[in-house]
Amino acid sequence: MIATTLRPARNLFLQAQVDLSCLLTSSAFPHAPRRRHTRPLAWALSALLATSWPATAPLAQVRLPALGDSVSEEFDILAERRLGERIMREIRRDPAYLDDPVLLEYLHGLFNPLLSAARSRGEIGQDLDSTYSFEPFLVGERPVNAFALPGGYIGVYLGLIALTGSSDELASVLAHELSHVTQRHIARSMVNNQRQSMAALAGFLVGVLAASRSSSPDVAQAVVMGSQAALAQGQLSFSRDMEREADRIGIDLLGSAGYSPSGMAGMFEKLEGNSRLNDNNQYPYLRSHPLTIERISEARLRLREAAIPPPKTSAVPHALMQARSKVLMARNDQALLRMQGLAAPGAPMADLPRLAALYAGALASIFLRDFDQAEKILDQGAALVAARFAGEPEAKRQFALLRVAMVGERGGAAGRMVPALNHAFAPLAHDRSRPVLLARAQAALARQRTGDPAAAESLRESTEALQTWVAEHRRDALAWQTLAQCAEPLGLRLRSLRAGAEAAAANGDILGAVDRLRAARQIALDTRSDDFVEVSVIQARLRELERDRRQLLAEMRGERNPEDVP
């Protein structure tokens, strides 16, 4: 059930074919793995690189920007958003892209107050607000990293969540990345790199001309090397200025959003200490965000100047999500067994670490399909919550979600599973969140597989609830896919096909979405369907996606007019 959909595939963003730190100061992708060719990532990187000025570019491509040109004039907001969408289409199709409903809900819960604070402070103008996506997403890999992409997309690695010790520390990284976005550092970096590369090209050409007129090749070499040095220094200075600006704005955002500004200084210190003790390439964030003594000192100084009392926030949600991240990063059964063993009685622990260990042990047991052990650990967790965390509703909720996942994965006869599901959902009766919505749908599907005669009603309820949800969240691929699964057993063939098409479109598979909608249209014609509403929606969406397909093919071919593409 839910637990199986949450486990990430293990190999993407670890190693890159191209280092993008010179393009995206907010972060570079780590490199794609050597053990597997990652075509989507390579395409995304090439899309980014296509916007830069290569040192070997033909002279016809070189255009000196006019003095006083703004960033928007050279790289406008709409173009940046489109570039971000192109990259995200490929990222969503990569196995390391992780849609864990529980962890993603937590990430959005941290990000949304920062976004609201940025709007209220005037950091986000109407043009950015109406154009950018401002969407955080998860990368299911171990490196300690986070990055911003064109158009407002912010990626966060599981490794970063696992390292952070509090919600304030994780929020500080989100605030920093959001500040890169609001200040348009990506666009500014690209424009600067274009100018710098053009200067390097000019220096190279001067060197070639000098060589043709001089008997000494050392003269030309000196000129060429000088141009390269100037380019490197210009990029470095530009990046440092951006990092300082993102730190300054980010720490102010933290306080405005209700987080402790100490989170940023604490995060800096943690990154510095851990990377020094364990320098094993697990800290790519430091390569794309160079951590200097100056940055740490400025963060501490701003903290003292801010004089904002630390807010009284619960440490429970972050401790549980930190534990969840560690389990999701487990690469094999041996690693899961180690996580399961954390829940075993041992040396005395404080209440919160014990709660996190029980959560990790229960989740690992579900992934191992050791349901008896999972149930035992969940009972221990429920007892600890009742005894020590009665005033922490999120603790009770998260353990309830784990129990729902365990019961659904365990399966069994309807006579046993249905009462167990009803018991597990009892604490979530009034919860309308995305994780619970998807959990109810998966539970209904599990009941249907057992032959439960009452499963059809549960499926109808989930289908309608999901239909309402996706009407407001059109890009939720997992919700669309779950809707397709729920509609199929109810005989809603057209709705199921359309939902599957929307899931494909949300994941960036425009061609697959068009194929599904064409199949739905043909079925409607063959069966002479009287569901005129559904048929009309299919026809309208097919026209929209065929237009998107033409535009995508035009972009890939370098054509300006999408309508010219057959």
C-alpha positions as CSV (number, residue, x, y, z in Angstrom):
1,M,0.0,0.0,0.0
2,I,1.4,3.4,0.9
3,A,4.7,2.2,2.3
4,T,5.7,0.6,-1.0
5,T,5.0,3.8,-2.9
6,L,7.2,5.7,-0.6
7,R,10.4,3.8,-1.0
8,P,12.7,5.8,-3.4
9,A,14.7,4.3,-6.1
10,R,18.4,4.6,-5.3
11,N,20.3,6.1,-8.1
12,L,20.2,9.5,-9.5
13,F,21.8,12.8,-8.6
14,L,24.9,11.3,-6.9
15,Q,27.3,12.2,-9.6
16,A,27.0,14.7,-12.5
17,Q,28.0,14.5,-16.1
18,V,28.3,18.3,-16.0
19,D,29.0,20.6,-13.0
20,L,26.5,23.4,-13.0
21,S,27.9,25.3,-10.1
22,C,29.0,28.0,-12.5
23,L,25.5,28.4,-13.7
24,L,23.3,27.9,-10.6
25,T,24.9,29.6,-7.7
26,S,22.1,28.3,-5.5
27,S,23.3,24.8,-6.1
28,A,24.6,22.3,-8.6
29,F,23.3,18.9,-9.3
30,P,25.6,16.3,-8.0
31,H,26.7,14.0,-10.7
32,A,24.7,11.2,-12.3
33,P,25.8,7.7,-11.2
34,R,28.4,5.8,-13.3
35,R,26.5,2.5,-12.9
36,R,23.5,3.7,-14.8
37,H,23.0,6.1,-17.7
38,T,20.6,8.8,-16.7
39,R,19.2,10.2,-19.9
40,P,16.6,12.5,-18.3
41,L,19.2,14.2,-16.1
42,A,21.6,14.6,-19.0
43,W,18.8,16.2,-21.1
44,A,18.0,18.6,-18.3
45,L,21.6,19.6,-17.9
46,S,21.9,20.2,-21.6
47,A,18.9,22.4,-21.4
48,L,20.6,24.5,-18.8
49,L,23.9,24.6,-20.7
50,A,22.1,25.7,-23.8
51,T,21.4,29.0,-22.1
52,S,25.1,29.7,-21.4
53,W,27.8,31.0,-23.7
54,P,30.2,28.3,-24.5
55,A,33.8,29.3,-24.9
56,T,33.9,27.8,-28.4
57,A,30.7,29.5,-29.6
58,P,30.6,30.8,-33.1
59,L,31.1,34.5,-33.5
60,A,27.6,34.8,-34.9
61,Q,26.2,33.8,-31.4
62,V,28.1,36.5,-29.5
63,R,26.0,39.5,-28.7
64,L,27.4,42.2,-26.4
65,P,24.6,43.2,-24.0
66,A,23.7,46.9,-24.0
67,L,24.8,48.9,-21.1
68,G,22.1,49.2,-18.5
69,D,20.2,46.2,-19.7
70,S,18.2,44.6,-16.7
71,V,18.2,40.9,-16.0
72,S,14.6,40.7,-17.2
73,E,15.5,42.2,-20.5
74,E,18.3,39.6,-21.1
75,F,16.5,36.7,-19.5
76,D,12.9,37.5,-18.7
77,I,10.8,35.9,-16.0
78,L,8.6,33.9,-18.4
79,A,11.7,32.4,-20.1
80,E,13.1,31.4,-16.8
81,R,9.9,29.7,-15.8
82,R,9.8,27.8,-19.1
83,L,13.4,26.7,-18.5
84,G,12.5,25.5,-15.0
85,E,9.5,23.5,-16.4
86,R,11.7,21.8,-19.0
87,I,14.1,20.7,-16.3
88,M,11.4,19.6,-13.9
89,R,9.7,17.5,-16.7
90,E,12.9,15.4,-16.8
91,I,13.5,15.4,-13.0
92,R,9.9,14.1,-12.3
93,R,10.6,11.2,-14.6
94,D,13.8,10.2,-12.9
95,P,13.6,7.5,-10.2
96,A,15.3,9.6,-7.5
97,Y,12.4,12.1,-7.7
98,L,10.5,11.2,-4.5
99,D,6.9,11.9,-3.8
100,D,6.6,10.8,-0.2
101,P,3.2,12.3,0.9
102,V,4.1,12.5,4.6
103,L,7.6,14.0,4.2
104,L,6.5,16.3,1.4
105,E,3.7,17.6,3.6
106,Y,6.2,18.4,6.3
107,L,8.5,20.2,3.8
108,H,5.6,22.3,2.4
109,G,4.6,23.1,6.0
110,L,8.0,24.6,6.6
111,F,8.2,26.3,3.2
112,N,4.8,28.0,3.1
113,P,5.3,30.4,6.1
114,L,8.6,31.5,4.4
115,L,6.8,32.1,1.2
116,S,4.1,34.1,2.9
117,A,6.7,36.2,4.8
118,A,8.6,36.9,1.5
119,R,5.3,38.1,0.0
120,S,4.5,40.4,3.0
121,R,8.0,41.8,3.0
122,G,7.8,42.7,-0.7
123,E,10.5,40.2,-1.7
124,I,8.1,38.6,-4.2
125,G,6.5,41.1,-6.6
126,Q,3.3,40.5,-8.6
127,D,5.3,39.4,-11.7
128,L,7.2,36.7,-9.8
129,D,4.2,35.6,-7.9
130,S,2.1,35.1,-11.0
131,T,4.8,33.4,-13.0
132,Y,7.0,31.3,-10.7
133,S,5.9,28.0,-9.3
134,F,7.5,28.2,-5.8
135,E,7.4,24.5,-5.4
136,P,9.7,22.5,-3.1
137,F,10.3,18.8,-4.0
138,L,12.2,15.9,-2.6
139,V,15.2,14.0,-4.0
140,G,15.5,10.5,-2.5
141,E,19.2,10.3,-2.1
142,R,21.8,10.6,0.7
143,P,24.0,13.6,-0.2
144,V,23.6,16.7,2.0
145,N,22.3,19.1,-0.6
146,A,19.6,21.5,-1.7
147,F,19.2,23.6,-4.8
148,A,17.0,26.1,-6.5
149,L,16.1,25.9,-10.2
150,P,14.8,28.5,-12.6
151,G,11.1,29.3,-12.1
152,G,11.1,28.8,-8.3
153,Y,11.6,25.0,-7.9
154,I,13.6,24.1,-4.8
155,G,15.0,20.6,-4.4
156,V,15.8,19.1,-1.0
157,Y,17.8,15.9,-0.6
158,L,16.9,13.3,2.1
159,G,20.5,13.6,3.3
160,L,20.0,17.2,4.2
161,I,16.8,16.5,6.2
162,A,18.5,13.7,8.0
163,L,21.4,16.0,9.0
164,T,19.4,18.9,10.3
165,G,18.7,18.8,14.0
166,S,15.6,21.0,14.1
167,S,12.9,22.5,11.9
168,D,14.6,25.9,12.3
169,E,17.8,24.5,10.7
170,L,15.9,23.0,7.8
171,A,13.8,26.1,7.4
172,S,17.1,28.2,7.2
173,V,18.2,26.2,4.1
174,L,14.7,26.7,2.5
175,A,14.9,30.4,3.3
176,H,18.3,30.7,1.8
177,E,17.2,28.9,-1.4
178,L,14.0,30.9,-1.6
179,S,16.1,34.1,-1.4
180,H,18.2,32.9,-4.3
181,V,14.9,32.6,-6.2
182,T,13.3,35.9,-5.1
183,Q,16.5,37.9,-6.0
184,R,16.7,36.1,-9.3
185,H,20.2,34.9,-8.7
186,I,19.9,32.2,-11.2
187,A,19.0,34.6,-14.0
188,R,21.7,37.0,-12.9
189,S,24.3,34.2,-12.8
190,M,23.4,33.1,-16.3
191,V,23.6,36.6,-17.6
192,N,26.9,37.2,-15.9
193,N,28.2,34.0,-17.2
194,Q,27.2,35.0,-20.7
195,R,29.2,38.3,-20.3
196,Q,32.1,36.5,-18.7
197,S,32.3,33.8,-21.3
198,M,32.1,36.4,-24.0
199,A,35.0,38.2,-22.4
200,A,36.9,34.9,-22.2
201,L,36.2,34.3,-25.9
202,A,37.4,37.8,-26.8
203,G,40.6,37.1,-24.8
204,F,41.1,33.8,-26.6
205,L,40.6,35.5,-30.0
206,V,43.1,38.2,-29.1
207,G,45.6,35.5,-28.1
208,V,45.1,33.8,-31.5
209,L,45.7,37.0,-33.3
210,A,48.8,37.8,-31.2
211,A,50.2,34.4,-32.0
212,S,49.8,34.9,-35.7
213,R,51.9,38.1,-35.4
214,S,54.4,37.0,-32.9
215,S,57.3,34.7,-33.2
216,S,56.9,33.7,-29.5
217,P,53.9,31.5,-28.6
218,D,54.4,32.6,-24.9
219,V,52.8,35.9,-25.7
220,A,49.6,34.4,-26.9
221,Q,49.5,31.9,-24.1
222,A,49.9,34.7,-21.5
223,V,46.9,36.5,-23.0
224,V,44.7,33.4,-23.1
225,M,45.6,32.5,-19.5
226,G,44.9,36.0,-18.4
227,S,41.4,35.9,-19.9
228,Q,40.7,32.6,-18.2
229,A,41.8,33.9,-14.9
230,A,39.6,37.0,-15.2
231,L,36.7,34.7,-16.0
232,A,37.2,32.5,-13.0
233,Q,37.6,35.5,-10.7
234,G,34.5,37.2,-12.0
235,Q,32.4,34.1,-11.5
236,L,33.8,33.6,-8.0
237,S,33.0,37.2,-6.9
238,F,29.6,37.1,-8.4
239,S,28.8,33.9,-6.5
240,R,30.1,35.2,-3.2
241,D,27.9,38.3,-3.5
242,M,24.9,36.2,-4.1
243,E,25.6,33.9,-1.2
244,R,25.9,36.9,1.2
245,E,22.7,38.4,-0.2
246,A,20.8,35.1,0.2
247,D,22.1,34.8,3.8
248,R,21.1,38.3,4.7
249,I,17.6,38.1,3.3
250,G,17.1,34.5,4.4
251,I,17.9,35.2,8.1
252,D,15.4,38.0,8.0
253,L,12.8,35.7,6.4
254,L,13.3,33.2,9.2
255,G,12.3,35.7,11.9
256,S,9.4,37.0,9.9
257,A,8.1,33.5,9.3
258,G,8.1,32.5,12.9
259,Y,11.3,30.5,13.0
260,S,14.4,31.1,15.1
261,P,17.1,33.0,13.2
262,S,19.6,30.9,15.1
263,G,18.7,28.1,12.7
264,M,21.0,29.5,10.0
265,A,24.0,29.9,12.2
266,G,23.4,26.5,13.7
267,M,23.1,25.0,10.2
268,F,26.4,26.6,9.1
269,E,28.2,25.3,12.2
270,K,26.8,21.8,11.7
271,L,27.8,21.7,8.0
272,E,31.3,22.9,8.8
273,G,31.8,20.4,11.7
274,N,30.4,17.4,9.9
275,S,32.2,18.0,6.6
276,R,35.5,18.4,8.4
277,L,35.1,15.2,10.3
278,N,33.7,13.2,7.4
279,D,34.9,14.5,4.1
280,N,33.5,11.8,1.8
281,N,31.7,13.8,-0.9
282,Q,28.4,13.6,1.0
283,Y,28.3,17.4,1.3
284,P,27.8,18.8,-2.2
285,Y,25.9,21.7,-0.7
286,L,29.2,23.1,0.5
287,R,30.7,22.9,-3.0
288,S,27.9,24.9,-4.5
289,H,27.5,27.1,-1.4
290,P,31.0,27.7,-0.2
291,L,31.0,28.0,3.6
292,T,33.4,30.7,4.7
293,I,34.3,32.0,8.1
294,E,32.9,35.3,6.8
295,R,29.5,33.8,6.2
296,I,29.4,32.1,9.6
297,S,30.5,35.3,11.4
298,E,27.9,37.4,9.5
299,A,25.1,34.9,10.4
300,R,26.1,35.1,14.1
301,L,26.3,38.9,13.9
302,R,22.9,39.2,12.3
303,L,21.5,36.8,14.9
304,R,22.6,39.2,17.7
305,E,21.3,42.2,15.9
306,A,18.0,40.7,15.2
307,A,17.3,40.1,18.9
308,I,14.3,38.0,18.1
309,P,13.3,35.6,20.9
310,P,13.3,32.0,19.8
311,P,9.7,30.8,19.1
312,K,8.3,27.9,21.1
313,T,8.0,25.2,18.4
314,S,7.7,21.5,19.0
315,A,10.7,19.4,18.3
316,V,8.5,16.3,17.7
317,P,7.6,16.6,14.0
318,H,11.2,17.2,12.9
319,A,12.5,14.3,14.9
320,L,10.0,12.0,13.3
321,M,10.6,13.3,9.8
322,Q,14.4,13.1,10.4
323,A,13.9,9.4,11.3
324,R,11.7,8.9,8.3
325,S,14.4,10.3,6.0
326,K,17.0,8.0,7.4
327,V,14.8,4.9,6.7
328,L,13.9,6.1,3.2
329,M,17.7,6.4,2.5
330,A,18.3,2.8,3.5
331,R,19.7,1.1,0.4
332,N,19.2,-2.6,1.2
333,D,17.6,-5.0,3.7
334,Q,20.7,-4.9,5.9
335,A,20.4,-1.2,6.3
336,L,16.7,-1.6,7.1
337,L,17.5,-4.2,9.7
338,R,19.8,-1.7,11.4
339,M,17.0,0.9,11.4
340,Q,14.6,-1.7,12.8
341,G,17.1,-2.5,15.5
342,L,17.0,1.1,16.8
343,A,13.6,0.3,18.4
344,A,15.0,-2.6,20.4
345,P,15.4,-2.1,24.1
346,G,18.9,-1.0,25.0
347,A,20.7,1.8,26.8
348,P,18.3,4.3,28.4
349,M,17.2,7.1,26.0
350,A,15.5,10.4,26.4
351,D,11.8,10.4,25.4
352,L,12.2,12.2,22.1
353,P,15.1,10.1,20.7
354,R,13.2,7.0,21.9
355,L,10.1,8.1,20.0
356,A,12.1,8.7,16.8
357,A,13.8,5.3,17.2
358,L,10.4,3.6,17.5
359,Y,9.1,5.5,14.4
360,A,12.1,4.5,12.4
361,G,11.9,0.9,13.6
362,A,8.2,0.6,12.7
363,L,8.7,2.1,9.2
364,A,11.7,-0.2,8.5
365,S,9.7,-3.2,9.7
366,I,6.9,-2.3,7.2
367,F,9.4,-2.1,4.3
368,L,10.9,-5.5,5.4
369,R,7.3,-6.9,5.5
370,D,8.0,-7.9,9.1
371,F,4.4,-7.0,10.1
372,D,4.4,-8.7,13.5
373,Q,7.4,-6.7,14.6
374,A,6.0,-3.6,13.1
375,E,2.8,-4.0,15.1
376,K,4.8,-4.6,18.3
377,I,6.8,-1.5,17.8
378,L,3.7,0.6,16.9
379,D,2.1,-0.5,20.1
380,Q,5.2,0.6,22.0
381,G,5.1,4.0,20.2
382,A,1.4,4.5,21.0
383,A,2.1,3.8,24.6
384,L,5.0,6.3,24.7
385,V,2.9,8.9,22.9
386,A,0.1,8.5,25.5
387,A,2.5,8.6,28.4
388,R,4.9,11.4,27.4
389,F,3.5,13.2,24.3
390,A,-0.2,13.5,25.0
391,G,0.0,17.2,24.2
392,E,1.7,16.5,20.8
393,P,-1.1,15.8,18.3
394,E,1.4,15.3,15.4
395,A,3.1,12.4,17.3
396,K,-0.3,10.6,17.5
397,R,-1.1,11.4,13.9
398,Q,2.2,10.1,12.5
399,F,2.0,6.8,14.3
400,A,-1.6,6.4,13.2
401,L,-0.4,6.9,9.5
402,L,2.2,4.3,10.1
403,R,-0.4,1.9,11.4
404,V,-2.6,2.5,8.4
405,A,0.3,1.7,6.1
406,M,1.1,-1.4,8.0
407,V,-2.4,-2.8,7.9
408,G,-2.8,-2.1,4.2
409,E,0.5,-3.7,3.3
410,R,-0.2,-6.7,5.5
411,G,-3.5,-7.4,3.7
412,G,-5.2,-10.7,4.6
413,A,-8.9,-11.6,4.6
414,A,-11.5,-8.8,4.6
415,G,-12.9,-10.0,7.9
416,R,-9.6,-9.2,9.6
417,M,-8.3,-6.3,7.6
418,V,-11.4,-4.1,7.5
419,P,-11.8,-3.9,11.3
420,A,-8.0,-3.3,11.6
421,L,-8.3,-0.5,9.0
422,N,-11.2,1.1,10.8
423,H,-9.3,1.0,14.1
424,A,-6.2,2.5,12.4
425,F,-8.2,5.4,10.7
426,A,-10.1,6.3,13.9
427,P,-7.5,9.0,15.1
428,L,-7.6,10.4,11.5
429,A,-11.4,10.7,11.2
430,H,-11.4,14.4,10.6
431,D,-8.1,14.7,8.8
432,R,-8.5,15.9,5.2
433,S,-4.8,16.2,4.4
434,R,-3.1,14.8,1.3
435,P,-1.4,11.9,3.1
436,V,-4.7,10.7,4.7
437,L,-6.6,11.2,1.4
438,L,-4.1,9.0,-0.4
439,A,-4.1,6.5,2.5
440,R,-7.9,6.1,2.4
441,A,-7.8,5.5,-1.4
442,Q,-5.1,2.9,-1.0
443,A,-7.0,1.2,1.8
444,A,-10.1,1.1,-0.4
445,L,-8.1,-0.6,-3.1
446,A,-6.7,-3.1,-0.6
447,R,-10.3,-3.9,0.5
448,Q,-11.4,-4.3,-3.1
449,R,-8.6,-6.9,-3.7
450,T,-9.9,-9.0,-0.8
451,G,-13.3,-9.2,-2.3
452,D,-14.9,-7.1,0.4
453,P,-18.5,-6.3,-0.8
454,A,-18.4,-2.9,0.9
455,A,-15.2,-1.9,-0.9
456,A,-17.1,-0.3,-3.8
457,E,-18.6,2.3,-1.6
458,S,-15.2,3.2,-0.2
459,L,-13.8,3.4,-3.7
460,R,-16.6,5.7,-4.7
461,E,-15.9,8.0,-1.8
462,S,-12.2,8.0,-2.5
463,T,-12.8,8.7,-6.2
464,E,-14.9,11.7,-5.5
465,A,-12.5,13.0,-2.8
466,L,-9.6,12.6,-5.2
467,Q,-11.5,14.3,-8.0
468,T,-12.1,17.3,-5.8
469,W,-8.4,17.4,-4.8
470,V,-7.0,17.2,-8.3
471,A,-9.3,20.0,-9.5
472,E,-7.3,22.3,-7.2
473,H,-4.0,20.5,-7.5
474,R,-3.6,19.8,-11.2
475,R,0.1,18.9,-11.0
476,D,-0.3,16.2,-8.3
477,A,0.7,13.1,-10.4
478,L,0.4,10.7,-7.5
479,A,-3.2,11.8,-6.8
480,W,-4.1,11.5,-10.5
481,Q,-2.6,8.0,-10.6
482,T,-4.4,6.9,-7.5
483,L,-7.7,8.3,-9.0
484,A,-7.1,6.2,-12.1
485,Q,-6.6,3.1,-9.9
486,C,-9.8,3.8,-7.9
487,A,-12.0,4.6,-11.0
488,E,-11.1,1.5,-12.9
489,P,-12.7,-1.1,-10.6
490,L,-15.9,1.0,-10.5
491,G,-16.2,0.7,-14.3
492,L,-15.4,4.3,-14.9
493,R,-13.1,3.5,-17.8
494,L,-13.0,7.0,-19.4
495,R,-12.3,8.7,-16.1
496,S,-9.6,6.2,-15.3
497,L,-7.9,6.7,-18.7
498,R,-8.1,10.5,-18.3
499,A,-6.7,10.4,-14.8
500,G,-3.8,8.2,-16.1
501,A,-3.2,10.7,-18.8
502,E,-3.1,13.6,-16.4
503,A,-0.7,11.7,-14.2
504,A,1.6,11.2,-17.2
505,A,1.3,14.9,-18.1
506,A,2.1,15.9,-14.5
507,N,5.2,13.7,-14.6
508,G,6.4,15.4,-17.8
509,D,5.4,12.6,-20.2
510,I,3.4,14.6,-22.6
511,L,3.6,12.0,-25.4
512,G,2.3,9.3,-23.0
513,A,-0.5,11.6,-21.9
514,V,-1.6,12.3,-25.5
515,D,-1.6,8.5,-26.3
516,R,-3.8,7.8,-23.3
517,L,-6.3,10.5,-24.2
518,R,-6.4,9.3,-27.8
519,A,-7.2,5.8,-26.5
520,A,-10.0,7.2,-24.3
521,R,-11.4,9.2,-27.2
522,Q,-11.5,6.0,-29.4
523,I,-13.2,4.0,-26.6
524,A,-15.8,6.7,-26.3
525,L,-16.4,6.5,-30.0
526,D,-16.5,2.7,-30.1
527,T,-18.9,2.4,-27.1
528,R,-20.9,5.5,-28.1
529,S,-20.5,6.7,-24.5
530,D,-23.3,8.8,-23.1
531,D,-21.0,10.4,-20.5
532,F,-20.9,13.7,-22.5
533,V,-19.2,15.6,-19.7
534,E,-16.3,13.2,-19.5
535,V,-16.0,13.0,-23.3
536,S,-16.0,16.8,-23.6
537,V,-13.2,17.1,-21.0
538,I,-11.2,14.4,-22.8
539,Q,-11.5,16.3,-26.1
540,A,-10.5,19.6,-24.6
541,R,-7.5,18.2,-22.7
542,L,-6.4,16.3,-25.8
543,R,-6.3,19.6,-27.8
544,E,-4.4,21.3,-25.0
545,L,-1.8,18.5,-24.7
546,E,-1.4,18.2,-28.4
547,R,-0.6,21.9,-28.5
548,D,1.9,21.3,-25.6
549,R,3.4,18.4,-27.6
550,R,3.9,20.6,-30.7
551,Q,5.5,23.2,-28.5
552,L,7.8,20.6,-26.8
553,L,8.9,19.2,-30.2
554,A,9.5,22.8,-31.5
555,E,11.7,23.5,-28.5
556,M,13.7,20.3,-29.0
557,R,14.2,21.2,-32.7
558,G,15.1,24.8,-32.0
559,E,12.0,26.1,-33.9
560,R,10.4,29.3,-32.9
561,N,6.8,28.7,-34.1
562,P,5.3,25.6,-32.5
563,E,2.5,25.6,-34.9
564,D,4.9,24.9,-37.8
565,V,5.6,21.5,-36.3
566,P,3.4,18.8,-37.9
